[in-house]
Amino acid sequence: MTRIVTRNKEILAKPELTNAFQDDFYGYNDDRLPEMYKSAAFNGFEVGWKPNM
């Protein structure tokens, strides 16, 4: 979760990227991300996974 928040802050700090992802970040708030994760887990989505690298 921390890596995602950090990545998002980096995107939002660069105007050229913010414009490219403007629709994706509409209404984005770092504080809501953990709550959305908890809600997904509560509703049966798999949690604790990690991408294969």
Protein Blocks (a to p, Z undefined) as FASTA:
>chain_A
ZZmmmmmmmmmmpmklmmmmmmmmgoiafklmmmmmmmmmmnopaehiacdZZ
